[in-house]
Amino acid sequence: MESTTTCPFSGGCKGCTETGSRPFGGTCVTAECSKKGGTTLAELKEKLIAAFRALNIPDMEEVTELNALRGSLINLEYTLSNGQTVRVWEDDRIYLGNQLRKEGSERCYGVAADETYLMVSEYGGYGDDVQIVIFKRWKDS
């Protein structure tokens, strides 16, 4: 199991101690797990990886790792079936996610999650033509 004391943002954020575990203004899934101690972050990652794999998206590269990602990096503008555009994530929160290759295509899949929700989106190389593939509650609050 990985250590929960090593944060991928340790060199680029204001720090948990200085900000009360809100390095960019919003909550940080990594910091919240670290507060609980032990292997909480590793366990959350394992559960989320299993949840993403269970979706069985046939042309999505296998999810093997999730990274801490600032919401503003993953908060693309999604067009719903009624034409309305929405942003799903909070820009100032830290989520777990990754970018994966879509087999046989120039497009990518983005996977993102927090303690309650998970999402898979598909998009072009520069985050264009974004589509939500799946957005769902994966765990009860």
Secondary structure, DSSP 4 states (H G I P E B T S, - for coil): ---SS--TTTTTS--HHHHTS-TTSS-BHHHHHHHH-TTHHHHHHHHHHHHHHHT--TTBPPP---EEEEHHHH-PPEEPTTS-EE--S-TTSEEEEEEEEBTTSS-EEEEEE-SSEEEEEEE-TTS-S-EEEEEEE-S--
